[in-house]
Amino acid sequence: MSEEILINVTPQETRIAMMENGVVQELQIERSTSLGLVGNVYRGVVCRVLPGMQSAFVEIGLQRAAFLHAGDIFECGQSDSQLPIQAVLHEGQSIMVQVIKEPIGTKGARLTTQISIAGRFLVYLPQQDHIGVSQRIENEAEREQLRARLVGLLPEDRVGGYIIRTMSETATDAELLADVDYLTKTWAHISAKHKTASDRSLVFQDLNLPMRVLRDVICADTQAVRIDSSETYQKLVEFANLYAITALDKLVHYSGERPLFDLYSIEKEIEHAMSRKVELKSGGYLIFDQTEALTTVDVNTGSFVSGKNLSDTIFKTNLEAAQCIARQLRLRNLGGIIIIDFIDMDEDTQRAAVLGELQKAVALDRSRTGVNGFTPLGLVEMTRKRTRESLAHILCEPCSACQGRGELKTAQTVCYEILRELLREARQFNARELRVLAAPKVIDMLLDEESQSLANLSDFIGKPISLLVEPSCNQESFDIILM
């Protein structure tokens, strides 16, 4: 599999596209006004302890207090989740915390007291003492070999534990030891700064987005990393020389006149990722609906009729949909609970094949996913780890006209609301005349289909009613002026 990474940099934001075989699979965006928080370490202050929820709110200097669950409290290598949280924390207490999930929607950031520092090959756990291996390395013999190799390199009096990352498989002993040195020095810096830092302040900030990609994403399959900013390119070269020497020859400064994202059609992909409807090549389509609690995906055959029979058409559509859904989840960065409504299939073998195709496709995802299979109602339940806002939440906001419903009241509905409001105003106030300001479509209906209703109401209240078009009004808005 051929991979490329495209990095587009402007003073306002940095955008990164992960390409696989020429097709964009993942997009990440970081803006200068709202830098990512995951991985940052703070000296926080407990502002509220909730025994009933076994959680606490901690102020770390953000707009909203962050959330700390009892299960995320660790001291001396042991979880204190077995103790009631009121026995561990009290209001006004200063604690070192790390962000593990960005603020999403109305929810504050999620915290842990178990600090972890990521390197290129290892993750350092200063409060733990065990050596773990990434779950993405599934071969048990290989896991044990990597664990034994690292233990052999570490000094006997080491402090802290490590998680071996997938990129360690190709790392040399010297690279692993360099990572260990970098991580221990970073932890020493964090510990020292935490002692002198003021409450509600940042102690350690994780790398910016391009450097995190260089550290976490580049692998043997990566052919090139193209950067359209000479300044960012130079910084990445310096970073690679220190911490990721194997990535150095993959860095390419793009200096073409045509914008990098236009050259690879990334801008079009971003527009498509904002759409509720996703077309399949066969003629079928998907419908994505994102709510605060979960995301639903509906699969439809659309105009696809090339199968041998209806069952074959449905099966082929579902297979294609499984691949497309996995890609769209990564592209849109959808997380949490995901419910997929595949087209009903009668044969168990077809259902198993579609489920297998979905599991195979999501296995390529860098975020942790779990596919739970078909429910009795024929829906597929799955989960995807969510640590940051979805693409739509970063780039969009709720529509000012419909407030995010996705639908507008009809002009007729608004007319009837106006008629009821006119009657209410006439009974409450003794005005000489009532004037209605509304959108053009609503006024047109009041003058046409509902003109008789308006005339009858005017006679009933004994007051003249005048109409005035307000072009700036959306269809649901109107105003009644007492003259």
N, C-alpha and C positions, 0 to 999 in steps of 0.2 A: 504494500500500500504506500503510495506516494503522498507525502504531507508537505504543505507549505503554510507559512504563517505570514499574514500581511498586517503591518502596523501603520496606521494612519494617525498622524499627530498634528494637532492644532493647539494654539495657546489655551483654548477653552476646554478641549476634551481629547482623549486618546481612545481610538477604536481599534480593536484587534479581531481579525477574522481567521479562523482555523479552517484550512482547506484540506480535503481528502480526495485524491484523484480528480482534482479540478473543481470540486463542488464544495461550497461553504457549508460547514457542519456546525459551527459554533461562533457566536459573536460575543465580545465583551466590551463594555464601554465604561470609562472612568472619566468623570468631569472634575475640573479643577475646583469647582464650588462644592463638590460632594465626593471626596476621595473615599475609597473603600475602607471599611473599618475592621474587617475580619483579620485576625492575627495581631491587632494592636493590643498593647498592654497598658492598663491604667491603674493609678492609685485611686480607688473608688471609696465612697462613703455610703454605708448602709443607711437609707432614709426611711425604710419601712420593712418590717418583718411580718409575714402573713402565715401564721401557724396553720390555718385552715387549708391553705393551698401548698404548704410546705415549700415556700418560696420567699424571695425577698426582692425589693427594688433597690438598686444601687445607682447613685448619682456619679457619673464619670465625666461630666462637663458637656454632655450633649443636650439637645433640646428636650428630649424625653428621658426619664430615668430608665435604666436598663434592667433586665429581668435575670435573676439568678435562682435556679431551682436547687433544692437540697441535693439532688442526685449529681449536681455539677460542682459540689464542694469537696475539695480534696486537701488533705493535710498529711504531710509526712508519708506520702505514698499510699494513703488509705482513704477511701471514700467515707465521708461522714454522713452519707445518706441514711444510715441506719439510726442516726440520732435525730431527734426532733430539731427542726431548724432553729427554734428559739433557744436551744442549748448551745448552738454553734455561733450564731450571729446575734448582735443587738444593734439597735438604732444608734447612729453616730460612730460606729466602728469603721476604722480604715482597713481596707483589704486590697491585695493585689489581684486584679481580675484581667481576663483576656476575652476579647469579643470572638464568639464562635458563629454568630449569625447576625447579618446586617439588620437594621431596623426595616421592617416591611409593613407598608400600609400604616395603620394606626398603632402598630406594636413597636415597642422599643427594642434595642439590641438584646441578644441573648448572650449571657456571660458564663464563664467557668473560672474556677480558681486553680485548675490544673493547667499550668503554663506549658505550652509546646512551641518550640522554635524550629521552623522548617529550614533545612538546607537542601542542597541539590540531591544528595543521595540518602540523607538521614533526616529524621525528625527527632529532636532532643527533648526529653521529658525530664527536667531537672528534679522534679519531686517524686519520680518513680525510680525503680531499680531493675526493671525487667527489660529484656531485649525482645521486641516484637518484630513481625514481618508483615508487610502490606498484604491485605487480603487478595489483592489482584494477582499475587504470585500463588498459584493454586497447587503446584506440585510440592508435595510434602517433603520429599528428599531434597529438593532445591531450597526449600525454606530452612530446613535444618542445616544445610551446607552454608547458606548465607549467615545464619545466626552464629554458627561455630566460627566462621571466618572473622566476623566482627569482634566476637569475644576474644579471639586470639590477638587482635590488634589493639584492644583497649588495655590500659594499665589496670593492675589488680585493685588499686585503690580508687578506681573511678567513682565519680559521684553522678547519679542520675541514670536514666534509662534511655533507650533509643528505639525508634521504629525504622526498620530498613525499607526504603522506598524501592519501587520497581526498577528505577534507573541504576540501582546498585549492582544489578546483575552484570553490567559491563564495566563497572568502575574498577580502577586499579587500587591496590592497597594505599598508594600515596594519595590518591584522590579521596579515599575514605578518611584517612587520617587528617587531611586538610579540612574536610568537612567537620570532623570532630573538633579540631582546633578552633575553627570559625564559630561553631555553635557554643562551645564552652566560654569563649571570650564574649560572645553576645550576651549570654546569661549573666556573666560577671558584671557586664555593663548595666544590664537591667536591674540586677540586685542592688548595685551601688546607687543607681539613680533613684530607685524606689524609696530608699532610706531618706533621701534629701528632698524628694519631690513634694509639692504641696498637694493637698487633697483635691480630688476631681480634676486631675491633670494627666496628660499623656506621658507615659514612661518610655514606651518603645513603639515606633511606627513600623509596620511591615513595609516591604519594598513596594515601589509603585508598580502599576500594571505591566508595563513592558518587561521589567526586571523579574517580576513573578513568573511571567510566561517563560522567560529564559531559564529560570531556575526549575520550574515545575513541569513544563509541557514538552520542551524539545527532547526528542529521542532519536534513535537510530534511523527511524523512518522519515524524519524531517529532512527535506531536501534543501530548503532555504527559508530564511526569515528576512522578508523585504520590508525596509523601513523608509518612509518618505521624508523623514526629518534628519538632516545631517547632525544636528545637536544630539538627538536621541540615539542616533546610530553610534556616535562617538562614546556616549555614556554606556551603551550596551557593550561596545568593544572593550572598554575599560573594565566593566563588570565581568565579562566573559574571561578576560585575562586573569582575573583574580579567582573566580569561583566556578567557571564553566568553560574551561579551555577547549573542550571538545566541540563546543558550539560556535567557536570563533570563526571557523571557515564557512559557516552557514549564514553568517550575517551579510546582508547585501543592502547597500544604500541605493534606493530607487530615486533617480533624478529625472525621470521622463516628464514631458510637458503634460501628458494626460494624467488626471488624478488616478492614484493607485486603485482606489475602490471602484472607479468607473471602468478601469481596464479589465478588472476581473468580475464586473457586473455585481458587485457587492451591494451597491445602492439599491438595485432592483430587488435583491433578496431581502433587504431590510424593509422595503415597502411591502413585500409579500408577507413578511413575518408579522406585520401589523394587521393583516387581514384576518377576518373571522373564518373565511372560506379558503381552503387550499385545494387546488385542482390536482388530480392525479393524471398521469400521462395516458392512462387507459380511457379516460372520460369520466371516471368516478370522481368523488370529491369528499373532503373532510370538513367538518364544522367544529371549530374550537370555541368553547365558552369557558372563560376564566372567572371564578368567584374567589372570595377570600378564603373559603374552606377547602375548595377542590377545583380541579379542572376536568371538564367533560369533553370527550371527543366522539363525534357521531360520524359513522362511515356510511356513504351512500354510493350506489352504483352509477347514478347519473345517466350519461348517454352510452355507457359501456355495454355492448351487447354481442361481443365477439366470441363468447364462450360457446361450447357445443350445446349446452342447455342452460337453464336458469341456475341450477346448482353449480355448474362449472363457472359461470359468470360471477356468481357471488364469491366463490372460493378464490378466484384470481384477483378480484377486487380487494378482498380482505388481505391476501398476501402482500399486494402492493401497498395497501394502507398500513400494514404493520411496519414496513421499512420506512415509509414516509413519516409515520407518527414518531418513531424513534428519533429521526432527524429533526423534526419540528420541536420536540421537547428540548433538545440541545440548543437549537437555533433561538428559540423563544425564551430559553432558560425557565421553563415551567417546572415547578417543584411541588412537594406535598403529595396529597392524594390525587390520583388521576384515574378516572373511570372511562373506559373505552367501550363504546357500543358498536361492535362489529355487526355486520349484516348476519342475520340468523342462518346458521348452518345445521343441517340435519345429521350429518355423518360425524361421528366422533373422531375419525381419522383426519378429517378436514380441520376440525377445531384444534386438534393436537398439532397439526402442521402450522396453522396460523400462530398459535401460541409459541411454538418453537422458533418461528421466523421473528417474532417480536423479541423473544429472549436473546436471540442471536444478535439482533440489531442494537438492543440497548446495552449489550455487553461491551460495545465500543465506547460507551459514555464514560467520561471521567468522573461524573458525579455518581454516588452510590444509588443504585436502583434495585427495586424488588418487584417481580411480577408474580402475583398470587393466583393466577389462573382464572377460569370462568366461574362466575357465581351461578346459582340455580336459575337466575333470570337471564343468563346468557351474556352478562357484562364481564369485562376483564378489569380486575382491580390491580393497580400497581402504585408504587411510590417512587419518588425521586427526591433525593436530598436537596433541600432548599437552604442556601446560605446567603443569597443576595436577591435583590429585586429582579423580577422578570423584565424582559426587554420592553414589553408594553408599558410597564409601570415606570421605567426610566424615561422612555421617549414620549409618552402620552399622558393625558389627564382626562378625567371624565368630561363628557360633552356638556357645555353650559346650557344647552337647550333641553336635553333629555336627562341630565344628571347621571349618565352612565347606564340608563335602562336599555338603550339601544332602540327605543321606540318613542314616537311623539303622539300626543293626543291628536285625534282628528280635528279638523276645523269645525265639524258639527258638534263634537263634544265640547269644544271651547265655546261655541255659540250658546249652548245650553247653560254652561257655567256663567256666561255673561248675563243671560236672561235672569237666572236665579239671583245673581249679585245685584242687578238693577232693582229687582223687587225688594231685596234686603235693604239697599241704600235708601230707596224711596220711603220705606216704612220708618227708617231710623232718622232721616234728615228731611227737613222741609226745603228742598232746593227748587229753584225756578226751572232748571233744566238739567238733564243728565247727559253727559257726553262720554262716548265710548272710544277709547284709543286701543287699537289692536292691529295685528298683522294683516297685510293685504288680503290674504286668502280668507281670513275670518270675516273681515269687513265685506268682502264680495259675497260670502254666503249669507250674511245678515241682510244684504240688499237684495238678494235673489231668493233662494229656497226658504229662508227664514224671515222674509220681509213681513209676511202676514202675522207670524208669531210676535215680531217686534211691534207691529202696529197694534195688535190686541193688548200687549203689555202696556203700551203708552196710553191707550184709552183706559185701562184698568187703574193705573196709578194717577192718571190725570195730569201727567207731565210730558212735555216733549222730550224725545230722545234723539240726539244727533250722533253721527258716526264720523270718525276721523282716522284715516290710515296713518299708522306709525311704522315706516319701513324698517326701523331698527329693531322692532319687536320680533322675538321668535314666536313660533306658532302658538305656544302655550301661554304666552304672556299677554296681559291686557291691563288696562287701567280705566277707572271710571271717575270722571271729574264732575264735581257738583258745581253748577253755574248759579 
